[in-house]
Amino acid sequence: MKKSRKQINDQKALQYAKELEKIETEQKAKGKIFNPYELMSRTDEIKTVDHPVLGKLKFGELTFEDAFEIDKNKEASDTEKTELIAWLMMRKAYPDLPKDFLKHMPLIEGAALIDFLTKQPCFLSAPNSSGNGSKTTSKHKT
């Protein structure tokens, strides 16, 4: 008796699911190993993302060195710090990018870029939080 396409596809799906489960079990058994050399090499990587507004967007992750540079600007406003962080991330992919590049970008693309970058895990943002560490939700009525 000849198998139908659906039966063949179901059989292959089951086979792949078993293989995937085996691989995941092996990975969990290995555990995560801290390797500073791998982490340092990651900071040299340029990430490329296909953004719906900006097209192919290239950027790099921030490092502790970048964080120290951001921290030097204690009097800077949140907007100025955001501009600095965006520049630090973007200059990894575009080394000749001027520091004030955002001021010269069209508003739509600049806003899309900031929106995208601020959502990245490597974006150093200081969320508003209360004294116990929970995020502020709203102000009390007076």
C-alpha positions in Angstrom: 0.0 0.0 0.0 1.4 3.4 -1.1 1.6 6.2 1.6 -0.1 9.5 0.9 1.8 12.7 0.9 0.2 13.7 4.2 1.4 10.4 5.8 4.9 11.0 4.5 4.9 14.6 5.7 3.6 13.6 9.1 6.2 10.9 9.4 9.0 13.3 8.5 7.6 15.9 11.0 7.6 13.3 13.7 11.2 12.3 12.8 12.4 15.9 12.9 10.6 16.6 16.2 12.4 13.6 17.8 15.8 14.8 16.4 15.1 18.3 17.7 14.2 17.0 21.1 17.3 14.9 21.2 19.5 17.9 20.3 17.8 20.2 22.9 18.2 17.5 25.6 22.0 17.3 24.8 22.3 21.1 24.8 20.6 21.3 28.2 22.9 18.6 29.6 25.9 20.5 28.5 24.8 23.7 30.3 26.0 27.2 29.5 29.7 27.8 29.9 31.0 31.3 30.5 33.7 32.1 27.9 35.0 35.7 28.0 36.8 35.2 24.7 33.6 34.4 22.9 31.9 37.4 24.5 34.7 39.7 23.5 34.6 38.5 19.9 30.8 39.1 19.9 31.4 42.8 20.5 33.3 43.1 17.2 30.4 41.6 15.3 28.2 43.8 13.2 24.5 42.8 13.3 22.4 43.2 10.3 18.6 43.5 10.5 16.0 43.9 7.8 14.0 46.8 9.1 10.6 47.6 7.5 11.3 51.4 7.3 15.1 51.6 7.2 15.9 48.6 5.1 19.1 46.7 5.9 20.2 48.2 9.2 23.7 47.5 10.6 24.8 48.1 14.2 27.1 46.8 16.9 26.6 45.9 20.6 27.8 48.3 23.3 30.7 47.4 25.5 31.7 48.4 29.0 34.1 51.0 27.4 31.0 52.5 25.7 29.2 52.6 29.0 32.1 54.5 30.6 31.9 57.0 27.8 28.2 57.4 28.3 28.7 57.8 32.0 31.2 60.7 31.5 28.3 62.8 30.3 26.6 63.2 33.7 25.0 66.5 32.8 23.6 65.3 29.5 19.8 65.1 29.1 18.1 61.8 28.3 17.8 62.9 24.7 21.5 63.6 24.5 22.4 60.3 26.1 20.1 58.5 23.6 21.8 60.2 20.7 25.2 59.2 22.1 24.2 55.6 22.6 22.7 55.4 19.1 25.9 56.9 17.7 28.1 54.4 19.6 26.0 51.5 18.3 25.9 52.8 14.7 29.6 53.8 14.4 30.6 50.2 14.8 29.1 49.5 11.4 29.8 53.0 10.0 33.1 54.2 11.5 33.0 57.6 9.8 29.5 58.5 11.0 29.5 62.0 12.6 28.5 62.2 16.2 25.5 64.4 15.4 24.2 62.3 12.6 20.7 62.0 14.0 20.2 65.8 13.8 20.7 65.6 10.0 18.4 62.6 9.4 14.9 62.8 8.2 12.5 62.7 11.1 10.6 59.5 10.0 13.8 57.4 9.6 15.5 59.0 12.7 12.5 58.1 14.8 12.4 54.6 13.4 16.1 54.1 14.1 15.8 55.3 17.7 12.7 53.2 18.3 14.5 50.1 17.0 17.8 50.7 18.8 16.1 51.4 22.2 14.4 48.1 22.0 17.7 46.2 21.6 18.9 44.3 24.7 22.3 45.9 24.3 20.9 49.4 24.5 21.8 50.9 27.8 18.7 52.6 29.1 17.9 53.6 32.6 14.1 52.9 33.0 12.2 54.9 35.5 11.9 52.8 38.5 10.8 53.2 42.1 13.0 52.7 45.1 12.3 49.0 45.4 13.2 48.4 41.7 9.7 48.0 40.2 8.8 50.2 37.2 6.8 53.3 37.8 3.3 52.9 36.5 1.6 56.2 37.2 1.7 59.2 39.5 -0.7 59.5 42.5 -3.6 61.9 42.1 -3.3 65.0 44.3 
